[in-house]
Amino acid sequence: MSTTAVVLSKPCTLELAEVTLSERQPSDIVVDILWSGISTGTEKLLYEGRMPSFPGMGYPLVPGYEAVGIVSDAPEGAGRKVGDMVFVPGARCYEGVNGLFGASASQVQVCSSRTYRVPDALGEQGVLLALAATAHHAIAIGGARAPELVIGHGVLGRLIARIIVALGHPAPVVWEANPQRRAGDHPYQVIAPDSDGNAGYRAILDASGDHEILDKVIPHLAQNGIITLAGFYHLPLSFVFPPAFMREAQFRIAAQFKPENVVEVLRLIDSGTLSLDGLITHRMAAADAPRAYEIAFGDPDCLKMVLNWRSVS
């Protein structure tokens, strides 16, 4: 069996190609993908060849960890049934092609336990569950102290800010250097970083991926304050020590989301306290994937690009 997938054969070389599916395992379900999102974080690093060494890394590869589809085949007792709409955060089901993260394909085989049942009404917005769960995880590892300052107003930063509010915490301040991304009405304040005179933030969460961010935010940190790093940094992070020393600054890294984060995000969406509206700005047919990736990575107006796989058999 084969499937049509986005394949990065080498840095900056991407095409839609037929790839062979590996032997199906007893616990695998088959999912016909409807939509997949393009990540402007890790996928951009993969595309540009700047991704640090990572398990499963190597070209050619199938990217993608933001996919939603319909179960077309499922073994008895799998916990999923034919017709279920599911979120697929990745798949490793290919012969001769690395699956990092492997969900940008017309059809995938994946262990049922790695998928999440989602309401049909969620539709294409289901691709945002990966970032929403990542945002929830970055907030949750902080315990009772919610971030008071969020760095970056891309999709991840917006979801972090929205989830903070949805959880009942005070609305954070959000830093964004790009004036276009500061525009709009939000249930929190979005400001230019150089306009912020607050030097007493107790909890700061970075979603920018800027490896030079620490020296920019440490002067705004309160005594014993904590900085959580939720971006993905392809270059080493460093900081001037004395300002951090004087504040007894604490640093924490938020990694991959957990299943409970997806469950909690779905609960917030179902309750109406978390909206995913306005985050998907661009949509293209999967057949136009090379152009879609160019736009996703090069157009500053593009927050989230979604590929539509329904026309790909």
C-alpha angles and dihedrals in degrees: 000000000000140000137202111249144167105258127194102201092179137338112311092004114106133161143160107252144164112256129183118248117229122239110296116246122224092251095047124113124198116236125193103212117227101177137005130186129225115231115220089198117051096009091053089053089050092048094050094043093243098114111125118235108293135170108274092017118145140099136294094047142158110228129200139099099174107079137136126191150146123269107242098175132017133169119238112275094020093125090238129081135202110280097030116134109226140181112233114200094189143321137219102198107122137109116224093359128088116238104220097171097333109195100108096097138102092246133013138184113220139161106266092230090064093060130078126216110234132186114267089231091065089072117161091356087075088082087070093064093090093058093038091053090046089052092049091049092051090052096041097054087063091068116207095350110083120201113272094189126039120193116215132025101218119117094288093048092047092050092048091052093045093049092049088057093041090055090056098254123135113278111266129227112247124208118213125166095194109083091207091060092049091060124101139049115296135169088241137045120270115196142167110265094235091056094062115100096173112122097173109073109144095194126028125181120197119207097161102091088221108150089203094054100105098071088048096054106032092078087059094052123107123228109290089006122157132227117203116201110213099159126088112248121201093186129054116273120227138166142190105265107215098065090048091045093052090053096040085231121202125211130201134178122218111207133177120343121253129228091256090059091058090048092051093047091051088051091052091049092048091049091053094239094110122053125193093191120130097020099099105070103161135041131183138167113265088238086069093052097130091056092041091056091050091054094043092053100035109035112081089201091062111095097165129003117202125199116215110217098179094099093051113088 
